[in-house]
Amino acid sequence: MRLTTRTNLAARILMFCAVNDGRLVRTSDIADRCNASINHVARVVQQLQAEAYLETLRGRSGGLRLAKPADRISIGAVFRIFETDIPFAECFDDAGNTCPLAPTCRLRSYIVRALEAFYHELDMVTLDDLVRGNCGLMDLLAMRPALSGSCSVRTAGT
């Protein structure tokens, strides 16, 4: 299994916004720090905004930010947005399935169970889990200079 570029970029964009929580960020900043094309970033931002994960403000002093707290953003839910429009295998595509084994093949049911387990695990991961106490990520993505010792590892619930 391999995630699409859009799914990977969605995770990067959300992590960037979470690290810079409380600030408006620009798509150009995200593209630069996340090694992505500004056009790809803009398309993914548009979809994240349509799904109410980001809010955008237009104008000279505009930008974007998380639309809800990082601890309320499920990574599984985000991944589903970007992965569900691409069938995992040919037999998952009702319109384009030409596999002659489809009516009798048992593999599909096992793949369905594996995908459900995959998303179940990701449903339990929040954006906050990815960024909280992740000093390396903060050093890479923070828009303001890090203060000496400002990143400390916190345990869950603190």
Contacts in CASP RR format, 6 or more apart in sequence:
PFRMAT RR
TARGET T0000
AUTHOR 0000-0000-0000
METHOD contacts of the structure
MODEL  1
MRLTTRTNLAARILMFCAVNDGRLVRTSDIADRCNASINHVARVVQQLQA
EAYLETLRGRSGGLRLAKPADRISIGAVFRIFETDIPFAECFDDAGNTCP
LAPTCRLRSYIVRALEAFYHELDMVTLDDLVRGNCGLMDLLAMRPALSGS
CSVRTAGT
1 88 0 8 1.000
1 118 0 8 1.000
3 79 0 8 1.000
3 83 0 8 1.000
4 82 0 8 1.000
4 83 0 8 1.000
4 86 0 8 1.000
5 40 0 8 1.000
6 40 0 8 1.000
6 43 0 8 1.000
6 44 0 8 1.000
6 47 0 8 1.000
6 82 0 8 1.000
7 78 0 8 1.000
7 79 0 8 1.000
7 82 0 8 1.000
7 83 0 8 1.000
9 34 0 8 1.000
9 36 0 8 1.000
9 40 0 8 1.000
9 41 0 8 1.000
9 44 0 8 1.000
10 44 0 8 1.000
10 47 0 8 1.000
10 48 0 8 1.000
10 78 0 8 1.000
10 79 0 8 1.000
10 81 0 8 1.000
10 82 0 8 1.000
11 75 0 8 1.000
11 78 0 8 1.000
11 79 0 8 1.000
11 130 0 8 1.000
12 30 0 8 1.000
12 34 0 8 1.000
12 36 0 8 1.000
13 30 0 8 1.000
13 34 0 8 1.000
13 41 0 8 1.000
13 44 0 8 1.000
13 45 0 8 1.000
13 48 0 8 1.000
13 54 0 8 1.000
14 48 0 8 1.000
14 53 0 8 1.000
14 54 0 8 1.000
14 66 0 8 1.000
14 70 0 8 1.000
14 73 0 8 1.000
14 78 0 8 1.000
14 127 0 8 1.000
15 127 0 8 1.000
15 130 0 8 1.000
15 131 0 8 1.000
15 137 0 8 1.000
15 141 0 8 1.000
16 25 0 8 1.000
16 29 0 8 1.000
16 30 0 8 1.000
16 33 0 8 1.000
16 34 0 8 1.000
16 141 0 8 1.000
17 25 0 8 1.000
17 54 0 8 1.000
17 64 0 8 1.000
17 65 0 8 1.000
17 66 0 8 1.000
18 66 0 8 1.000
18 70 0 8 1.000
18 127 0 8 1.000
18 128 0 8 1.000
18 130 0 8 1.000
18 131 0 8 1.000
19 131 0 8 1.000
19 137 0 8 1.000
19 138 0 8 1.000
19 141 0 8 1.000
19 142 0 8 1.000
20 65 0 8 1.000
20 141 0 8 1.000
20 142 0 8 1.000
20 143 0 8 1.000
20 144 0 8 1.000
21 65 0 8 1.000
21 66 0 8 1.000
21 70 0 8 1.000
22 65 0 8 1.000
23 65 0 8 1.000
23 143 0 8 1.000
23 144 0 8 1.000
24 57 0 8 1.000
24 61 0 8 1.000
24 62 0 8 1.000
24 63 0 8 1.000
24 64 0 8 1.000
24 65 0 8 1.000
25 63 0 8 1.000
25 64 0 8 1.000
25 65 0 8 1.000
25 143 0 8 1.000
26 62 0 8 1.000
26 63 0 8 1.000
26 64 0 8 1.000
27 38 0 8 1.000
27 41 0 8 1.000
27 42 0 8 1.000
27 45 0 8 1.000
27 63 0 8 1.000
27 64 0 8 1.000
28 38 0 8 1.000
29 143 0 8 1.000
30 36 0 8 1.000
30 41 0 8 1.000
30 45 0 8 1.000
31 37 0 8 1.000
31 38 0 8 1.000
31 40 0 8 1.000
31 41 0 8 1.000
33 140 0 8 1.000
33 141 0 8 1.000
34 41 0 8 1.000
34 141 0 8 1.000
44 82 0 8 1.000
45 54 0 8 1.000
45 56 0 8 1.000
45 64 0 8 1.000
47 81 0 8 1.000
47 82 0 8 1.000
48 54 0 8 1.000
48 78 0 8 1.000
48 81 0 8 1.000
49 55 0 8 1.000
49 56 0 8 1.000
49 64 0 8 1.000
49 67 0 8 1.000
51 81 0 8 1.000
52 67 0 8 1.000
52 68 0 8 1.000
53 66 0 8 1.000
53 67 0 8 1.000
53 68 0 8 1.000
53 73 0 8 1.000
53 78 0 8 1.000
54 64 0 8 1.000
54 65 0 8 1.000
54 66 0 8 1.000
54 67 0 8 1.000
55 64 0 8 1.000
55 65 0 8 1.000
55 66 0 8 1.000
55 67 0 8 1.000
56 62 0 8 1.000
56 63 0 8 1.000
56 64 0 8 1.000
57 63 0 8 1.000
57 64 0 8 1.000
66 73 0 8 1.000
66 127 0 8 1.000
69 128 0 8 1.000
70 126 0 8 1.000
70 127 0 8 1.000
70 128 0 8 1.000
70 131 0 8 1.000
70 132 0 8 1.000
71 126 0 8 1.000
71 127 0 8 1.000
71 128 0 8 1.000
72 126 0 8 1.000
73 126 0 8 1.000
73 127 0 8 1.000
73 128 0 8 1.000
74 122 0 8 1.000
74 123 0 8 1.000
74 125 0 8 1.000
74 126 0 8 1.000
75 122 0 8 1.000
75 123 0 8 1.000
75 125 0 8 1.000
75 126 0 8 1.000
75 127 0 8 1.000
75 129 0 8 1.000
75 130 0 8 1.000
76 119 0 8 1.000
76 122 0 8 1.000
76 123 0 8 1.000
76 125 0 8 1.000
77 123 0 8 1.000
79 119 0 8 1.000
79 122 0 8 1.000
80 119 0 8 1.000
87 93 0 8 1.000
88 111 0 8 1.000
88 115 0 8 1.000
89 108 0 8 1.000
89 111 0 8 1.000
90 96 0 8 1.000
90 97 0 8 1.000
90 98 0 8 1.000
90 99 0 8 1.000
91 97 0 8 1.000
91 99 0 8 1.000
91 101 0 8 1.000
91 102 0 8 1.000
91 105 0 8 1.000
91 108 0 8 1.000
92 108 0 8 1.000
92 111 0 8 1.000
99 105 0 8 1.000
102 108 0 8 1.000
130 137 0 8 1.000
131 137 0 8 1.000
131 138 0 8 1.000
132 154 0 8 1.000
133 151 0 8 1.000
133 152 0 8 1.000
133 153 0 8 1.000
133 154 0 8 1.000
135 151 0 8 1.000
135 152 0 8 1.000
135 153 0 8 1.000
136 151 0 8 1.000
138 146 0 8 1.000
138 151 0 8 1.000
139 146 0 8 1.000
139 151 0 8 1.000
END
